[in-house]
Amino acid sequence: MQSALIISNFILWLTVIGLSVLVFALTRQVGVLHERVAPAGALTPTSGPKIGESTTALATSNLAGGKLTIGGASEGASLVFFVSPTCPVCRNLVPTAKSLANYEDVNLIFASDGDSLESHQNYANDLEIDFNAYVLSQELGLGYGVSKLPFAVLIAEDGTLASKGLVNTREHLESLFESMRTGVATLQDYALEMENDANEPVKEYSP
């Protein structure tokens, strides 16, 4: 009886040690994968103006019946968020875009086209969007190469295109501002640049 108890305890301890080693190995592997995965940035299309280029000022009409110029130099940076009343992801991201624009202190403009004027007005009312900051312009979307929604364009104060891309999450929206701050077109480019710097051979000092 005593021998059986000793043997069972020995086997139990071996099992615990084995599981501990397995958990440690899995934890280490997760860390390696985390380092290799590139940050989730907005998907930047190749069509439309390139990041770093100057944008052209375009006069558009807003829901309030007034005019709003988008592009070119202006007072402060501008985040142009392309949406549609029929896009569920757009609807979910509208509050996020408003919160982020307020935090980053940039001008937020909602842009769309198609559908009826009434549908856009109802959409703006539902999401508490200022009619003055909601424009309808097919030319604007074509000019920035918008093919899928939701799409966002960040224009710097001097009128240059700071960043743009297809955005489906808050992280995607935040990546546009990170691109503007770092001067790198996308976070994927930034990760690649960091990887290349890490792989460069260390130069030996020679007196």
C-alpha positions in Angstrom: 0.0 0.0 0.0 2.8 2.3 1.0 4.7 1.5 -2.2 1.7 2.2 -4.4 1.2 5.6 -2.8 4.9 6.5 -3.4 4.7 5.4 -7.0 1.4 7.4 -7.6 3.0 10.5 -6.1 6.1 10.1 -8.2 4.0 9.8 -11.4 1.9 12.8 -10.4 5.0 14.9 -9.9 6.4 13.8 -13.2 3.1 14.8 -14.8 3.1 18.3 -13.2 6.7 18.9 -14.3 5.9 17.8 -17.8 2.9 20.1 -18.0 5.0 23.0 -16.6 7.6 22.5 -19.3 4.8 22.4 -22.0 3.2 25.6 -20.7 6.6 27.4 -20.7 7.3 26.2 -24.3 3.9 27.4 -25.5 4.3 30.8 -23.7 7.6 31.3 -25.4 6.2 30.4 -28.8 3.3 32.8 -28.4 5.9 35.5 -27.6 7.8 34.7 -30.8 4.6 34.8 -32.9 3.7 38.2 -31.3 7.0 39.7 -32.4 6.6 38.3 -35.9 3.0 39.5 -36.5 3.0 43.0 -38.1 0.8 45.6 -36.5 -2.8 45.9 -37.8 -2.8 49.0 -39.9 -5.3 50.4 -42.4 -5.1 48.7 -45.8 -3.7 51.4 -48.1 -4.8 51.1 -51.8 -2.5 51.9 -54.7 -5.1 54.0 -56.5 -5.7 57.7 -55.9 -3.1 60.3 -54.7 0.0 59.0 -53.0 0.8 59.6 -49.3 3.0 62.7 -49.0 1.5 64.4 -52.1 -0.3 67.7 -52.0 -4.1 67.4 -52.1 -6.3 69.5 -54.3 -8.9 71.7 -52.7 -12.4 70.5 -53.8 -15.6 72.4 -53.1 -18.4 70.1 -51.9 -22.0 70.5 -50.7 -23.0 69.5 -47.2 -26.4 68.4 -45.8 -27.0 71.8 -44.4 -27.1 73.3 -47.9 -23.7 75.0 -47.6 -20.3 74.6 -49.2 -17.3 72.8 -47.6 -13.9 72.8 -49.2 -11.9 69.5 -48.6 -8.2 69.3 -49.4 -5.5 71.9 -49.7 -4.0 73.8 -46.8 -6.5 74.5 -43.9 -6.7 75.4 -40.3 -5.7 72.1 -38.7 -5.6 68.5 -40.0 -8.7 66.9 -41.4 -10.0 63.4 -41.1 -12.4 62.6 -44.0 -14.4 59.5 -43.1 -16.3 57.9 -46.1 -19.5 56.2 -45.1 -22.8 55.0 -46.4 -26.2 54.6 -44.7 -26.3 51.0 -45.9 -22.9 50.1 -44.4 -23.2 48.5 -41.0 -19.5 48.7 -40.2 -19.5 52.4 -41.0 -22.4 52.9 -38.5 -20.5 51.1 -35.8 -17.3 53.1 -36.4 -18.9 56.6 -36.5 -18.8 57.1 -32.7 -15.2 55.8 -32.7 -14.3 58.3 -35.5 -15.9 61.1 -33.6 -14.2 60.2 -30.3 -10.7 59.8 -32.0 -11.0 63.1 -34.0 -11.9 64.9 -30.8 -8.9 63.3 -29.0 -6.5 64.1 -31.8 -8.0 67.6 -32.2 -8.6 67.3 -36.0 -11.5 68.4 -38.2 -13.9 65.5 -38.8 -15.8 65.4 -42.1 -18.2 62.6 -43.1 -18.4 62.0 -46.9 -20.8 59.9 -49.0 -22.7 59.7 -52.2 -25.6 57.9 -53.8 -28.9 57.0 -52.0 -31.5 59.7 -51.4 -30.9 63.0 -49.6 -33.5 61.9 -47.0 -31.7 58.7 -46.2 -28.5 60.7 -45.6 -30.3 63.1 -43.4 -31.9 60.3 -41.3 -28.5 58.6 -41.1 -26.9 61.8 -39.8 -29.7 62.4 -37.3 -29.5 58.8 -36.0 -25.8 59.1 -35.4 -25.8 62.7 -34.2 -23.7 64.0 -37.1 -23.6 67.7 -37.8 -25.2 68.4 -41.2 -22.4 71.0 -41.8 -19.8 68.2 -41.5 -21.5 65.7 -43.8 -20.9 66.1 -47.5 -22.3 64.4 -50.6 -19.7 64.2 -53.4 -19.0 61.4 -55.9 -16.1 63.3 -57.2 -14.4 63.3 -53.7 -14.5 59.5 -53.4 -13.2 59.0 -56.9 -10.4 61.5 -56.3 -9.1 59.6 -53.3 -9.5 56.1 -54.9 -12.3 55.0 -52.5 -13.6 51.6 -53.7 -14.7 50.0 -50.4 -16.2 51.3 -47.2 -15.5 52.4 -44.5 -12.6 54.4 -45.8 -10.7 57.2 -44.2 -8.3 59.9 -45.4 -6.1 62.0 -43.1 -5.0 65.4 -44.6 -2.3 67.4 -42.8 -2.7 71.1 -42.0 -0.4 72.0 -45.0 -2.6 70.1 -47.4 -0.5 67.0 -47.9 -2.0 63.6 -47.8 -0.8 62.2 -44.4 -2.4 58.7 -44.7 -5.4 56.9 -46.0 -6.9 53.4 -46.1 -9.7 51.0 -45.6 -10.7 51.0 -41.9 -12.7 48.3 -40.2 -11.6 48.9 -36.5 -10.5 51.5 -34.1 -6.9 50.2 -34.5 -7.1 50.9 -38.3 -8.2 54.5 -37.6 -5.5 55.0 -35.0 -2.9 53.7 -37.5 -3.6 56.7 -39.8 -2.5 59.1 -37.1 0.5 57.0 -36.2 1.5 57.1 -39.9 1.2 60.9 -39.8 3.3 61.2 -36.6 6.0 58.8 -37.8 6.1 59.9 -41.4 5.8 56.3 -42.6 3.1 55.5 -45.1 1.7 52.5 -43.2 2.4 50.6 -40.0 3.4 47.6 -42.1 6.1 49.7 -43.7 7.3 50.8 -40.3 7.5 47.2 -39.1 9.5 46.2 -42.2 11.8 49.2 -41.7 12.4 48.2 -38.0 13.1 44.6 -39.1 15.6 45.7 -41.7 17.4 47.9 -39.1 17.6 45.0 -36.7 19.1 42.8 -39.4 21.8 45.2 -40.4 25.3 44.1 -39.4 26.9 46.0 -36.6 29.8 48.1 -37.9 33.0 47.5 -36.0 34.8 50.5 -34.6 38.3 51.0 -36.1 40.5 53.7 -34.5 
